[in-house]
C-alpha cells in the first residue's frame, strides 16, 4: 500500500463491521466508524495515521486518495458528497462505486452525473440505463459473485 487514505462507504453498521473484520483478516489496516462507536473511538479512527476507514455515514476526511462505495448510497446528494472526498484542494483521487441490479432504477441519473463530469460510462452501466441486461462478462471479482457493476471516477 502506498500510504494513501481509503474511505469505504457501506449502508449498514453491521456490514461496516463485517467488511472491516474481513479486511483485517486479509492483512489490511481497516477500521470502522459509525453511530454505535463512542466519540473517542470515532476521533481515534479519524486520526491522520489511519489509512483505511469504513463509514456508514458521510463524513469530511482530509487527504483521501480513494473512495469506494461498496453500497450505492440512498441519494445522489450523498453519492456526490462521498466521491467529492477525493478531489479536495486540487488533490488527485479516484472513486469506485459498486452498482448492482438492485440499483438499476438509479442508472440513468448516475450515467448523467458521470457524463456531465466527463467520466467514462462502463458498457454494463450503459446497458442497465437502457433497461437492457448487462452484456456477458468474463471479468472476475464482485460481478461474478452477483455483487454488481463497478464505475470509477478519477480527478486530475
N, C-alpha and C positions, 0 to 999 in steps of 0.2 A: 504494500500500500504506500502511496506517495505522500502521506500525511495530510491529505485533503479531507475536509469535513463532508460527511454524507448525511443527509436527512432522509428518513424513510417515513412516509405517512401511511397510517392504517385507519380503518373505520372504527375498530373496537379496542378497548383496553386489553381484553383477553388476547386478541390477535397480536397486538403490540408486544405483549409479554411472551407469547409463544414464538414469534419470529425472533425476538431478542434472544431467547434461550437457544434456539436453533443456530443463530449466527454465532453465539458464544461457543457452542459445542463444536462449531466448524472453525474456531480459532479467530473470529472477528471480534474486535473490542466494542461490541454494541451495548448500548444502554437505552432503556425506555423511559419515557416521561408521559404522564397522563394524570387525570384527576384523582386517582387513588394514591398518588405519591404525595408526601409531605412537601411543604415549600422548601425545606432544607434539601431534600432529595432532588427536587427539580433544579434548584440552584447548582447543586453539585454536578448533575448531568450536563447542565448548560455551560460548565466551565470550559474555557478555551482549549483545554487539553483533550477534551472528549472528541473522538473522531466520527463515530457512527451513532446517530441518535434516532430513535423511533418515536413518533408522535401520534397522538390521537386527536390533535387539535392543531390549528395554525399558530405558529409562533415566529417571532422575529429572532433569527440567529445570524450572527456575523460570520463572515469568511467561509461560506458554503460553496463547494465546488460542484456537488452532485445532489439532486433531489430525486427521490424515487417515490412515485405514487403507487404503492403496492395495491391499494384500493382506490378506485376512482372516487373523487370527492362528491359530496352531495349537491354542490353548487359550482357554477363556473367561476363565481367570485372567489371561492376557496381554491379552485384549480389555479387561477391566475396568481393568487397570493402565494400559494405553495411554490410554483415554479419560479416566481419572482425572487425567491430566496437566493438563487444562484447568480443573478445578474445585477447585483448591487454595486454601486460606486464604480462603474465601468469594469467590474470584475468579469472574468470568463467563467462560464459554468454550463452544465448540462442537466436537463431534467428528463426523466424517463417516466412514462405512465403505462401501467398495465391496464388494458381496456378489454373487458370480456363481453360475451354475448348479452349478459345481463345489463350491460351499459349501453346497448345498441341505440336506445332512444336518445342518447346524447351525441351520437356520432356526427350528425350534420353540424351541430353547433361547435363541436371540437374541431372538425375539419375547417370550419370558417375561421376559428381563432388561429389555428396553425397557418392557414393560407395568408391571413391578414398579417401575421408576423413573419412571412416569408420562409416558413418552415416546410420541409418535405412531408407529405402525407403518405403513409405506407399503403401499399395496394390492399392489404387486408382491411384497414380502416376505411379506405375509399369505397370498397365493396359494401361494407357494413352501412355506410352513409347512403348508398343507393338502395339499400334494402336487400341486396344480394348476399348469398352466403359467401364467406371469405374463400379465396382460392386455396386449393390444397397446398400444403407447405411441408417441406422436408426438414424444416428447422427443428431443433431440439428445444429444450427448456420448457418454459411455462406453457407455451402454446400446445405442445403435445400432451401436456398433463391437464388440459382443459382450463388453464388459468386465464389465458386471454392473448390479446394482441398488443404489442408494445408500440409506443410512439415516443420518439426522442426529440428534444429541443436543445439547441446549443446557442450560446451567445458568444460573440467575438468582440 
